């Protein structure tokens, strides 16, 4: 059995199409999407509909939850805090029916191989689509992992491909299709094969041209409407460089506490200037909507 896992597409249709072209030549038995199909890119709904139309099992990641919260809870932080403005923009492209589809997405999908044993695919971990095993396995997560009978677990969420062995289990992180963050503009995915007697993970990436996605991001107005945090997300897509988390660490180290939209704009711009990213973002911000 060969299973291809894609994850963390984040609405980047061009990257997904590039990956699926490669997978179509790889003789897999099943494709699974491990979540974060949507947000923050403007083709989020199209990507979700494409996966479902092609009967690709799709899981509920934390960004699906963000979009549902923004759509259904008007006073949620997703709608009232500037940091989450890109989520609000994404949610505005959905309707009530498509939100119900997001809410109904399963948390896990499982396979059983007579050769390699039981496999669980989740977004971050069996009981959470935010907490996971990529960096630290605390007591709570240890209990959760030990409680499932599966010999192999695979997740997305971290945008960071890796396979490691832990307490008799194989833990696989598959990387990101839409926002790879290894400073290589190459969508990442994974193919699992059971023929060796255990689930073996082949971590793969492929070429793609990010320009169409970036141009749609800018020309649709999503880059401007997403505010300063949208600029950071855009730069992650454009550069394959971790930007959001380092920005907040940088801001805290400098004890900068922006309040107004203008203050957030100045702070984010100054950070992007410091890391050499402002010229990329400002070029696309100048695009006519």
N, C-alpha and C positions, 0 to 999 in steps of 0.2 A: 504494500500500500504506500502510495506517495501523496502527501498532503502539502499543498502550498498555503502559506499563511502570509497575508498582507495585513498591515495595521497602520494606524495613524496617518490616514490619507489627508485628513483635514481639509477636504474640499478641493484638493489639487488634482483635477481630472487628467491633465496632461501626464503627470507622474504615474497615475494609476494605469492609464492606457499603455504607457511604455512598459510597465511591469507585466501587465496581462499579455502583451505581445510575446514577451520572453517566456512566460509561464505556458502559453499555448503551444510552445515548441518543446516543452519539458515532460510531456506524458504523465501528468499528474491525475490522480483519481478524484481529487476534491480540492476546491479552493475555499478558504475560510478567511473572513475579515475579522480581526480581533478588536475592532472598535476604534473610536475617535475618527469615524468616517467624516464628520462634519466639523466646521468651525476652525479657522476664521475666514476661509477663502470663499469667494462668491459662487462657486459651483458646488457648494456643499449639498444642496438638495438634489442636484443632478447626479452627483456621485452616489448618494444613498439610493436613488431610484434606479440607477444603472445596476448596482449590486443586487438589489432585490429582483429586478427584471430578469437578471441572469441566474437567479436562484443560488446566489453565493451566500451561505450562512453568515450573518453579520451580528456581532456582539455589541452590547451597550457599553461604551466607554464613558469617561468622566465628561467629555465634551458634549456627548449626547445629553447627559444630565444637565449640563449648563444651559444648553439651548432650550430644553424642556422647561427648566426653571424660569428662564427669561420670558418665555412665551406665556406661561401659566400663572406666574406670581408677579404682578405689576410692581410691587414694592420690594421685590427681591434686590439683593446687592447687585445682581446681574444687570439690573435696570437703573440703579441709582448711583453706582460707583463708577467713576471714569475708567478705572482699571479693567472693568469688564465690558466696556463699550463695544469692542469687537464682537462679543457674544450677542449683544443686543442687535447689532447689525445683521448677524447671521440669522438670528431667530425671526427677524422681520421678513425673511424670504420664505418662511414656512407658513403653512396654514394648519387649521385644527386637525385635519385628517392626517397630514404628514407628521404632526407632533405625536399623535396617537401611535403611529408606526414606530417612532423613536422610543416611546415609552414601553412598547411591547417587545423591543429587542431583548433577546436572552442575555444572561450574564455569562454563561459558559456554554461550550459545546464539547462533547466527548466522543472518543473513538476507542475501539478495542481491537487489538491485533492479537491473533493466536501466536504470533511470533514474538512480538515486542512488548506486549502488555497494554495497559490502559493509558490513554493520553487524554489530558484535559487542556483545552485552550480557553484562556480568559483574557481580560484586558490588562489587569495588573496583578491580581491574585484571586483565589477562589471566592472570597467573600467581599472583595473591595475592588473598585475600579480606579482607586487612587493609591492605596498602600500596596507595596509589592516588594519583591526580593532582590531587586537589582543591586542595591547598595548595602542595606542592613536587614538582617532577619532577626527581629526582636522576639520576645517571648510569645506575644500574641500571634504573630505570623508563624512562628514555629509550631504552635498548637494547631493552627489552621491547616498548615501544610501536612502535618503528621496525621490529621484527621481524615484526609482524602486518600483513597486506596490507589491512586494513579501513580505509576512509576515515572511518568514524564509529564511535566506541565510546561506550557508555552504561553507567553504573554507579549503584549506590545508595550504601550504607555511610555517607555523610557527613551525612545528614539536612540537606542544604543544596543546594537546586536551583540549577543554573548551567549555561550553555553557553559554551564557549570554543574558540577555534581555536589549534592548536599544531602546528607543523612539518608543515603540510599535512593535518592530521587535525582532525576535530571531536570534542571531548570533552564529553560530557553527563553531568551529575550530576542524578539525578531527584528527590531529596528523599525524605521519609519519610511513609508512610501512617499508621503507628501511633504514632510519637513525633515529630511535627514540632517543630522547635526554633527557629523564627523568632519566638517569642513570639506566635504566632497559632494558636489551636486549630482549625486547618484541615488535614485530611489532604492531603498533597501527592502528585502523580503527574505523569506526562508522557505526551504522545502524540506519536509521531514520524510524519511524513508525507513521502513521497518525491516528491510531484508537482511540486515546483519544480525538480527535477534534482539536488537534494541532500537529505539527511535533515534536515528542519527539526523542531526540538523546541518543542512548546508546553507550557510549564510551567503546571500547573493545580493548583487546590486547591478544596475544597468544604466546605460546612457539615457539622458533625456534633455530636451531643451526647455529650460524654465521660462523662457521669454514670453510665450503665450499666456502662461498663468500670471506672470507679473503684469502684463499689459491689461489683462481682464481685471485684475485686482485694482489697478489704477483707474482704468477707463470707466469701470462700473461705479466709481465713487466710494467703494468700500475702504480704500486706503485713507481717504480724507475723513469719511464718516466714522471710521474706527478710532480716530483720535491718536494721541501720542503712543498709546500702548499698541495700537494697530501698526504704527511705524516700526516698532520693535519686532512684531510678528512678521511683518513684511521683510525686514532685513534677514530674519532667520531663513525665510524661504529663498531669498535672493542669494544668500551667502553660505548656507548650510553651516552656520556658526551659531552656537548657543548665545542667546542675547537676552532673553527675558530674565532668567534667574540671575545671571551676572549683573544685569542692570539694577535689580533690587538690592543685591549685595553692595554694589557700588554706592547706590543712593543712601543706604543705611550707614555705610562706613563714613560717608561725608556728612551724616546727620542732616540730610536734605529732606524736608517734609513738605512737598508741594500740596497746595490745597485747591487753587483755582485751575481751570483748564489751561490758562496761559502759563501758570507756573509749571504744570506738568509738561507742557510743550517745551518750555525752555530747558527743563531738567533732562528730558529725553533727548532733545537736540544736542545738548552739551555732551551727554554720554556717547551718542552716536558719533559726534565729532571726534571725541577722544579715541574711539576704537576704529576710526576710519570708515564709518558706515554712512555718514550723513550725506555724502555726495550721491550715493546710490538711491537713498530714500527721497531726497529732495528732487532728484531728476524725475522720479515718477509722480511725486506730489504735484509737479508742475504740469502733468498731463491734463488736458481738458476732459471734463466729465461729459 
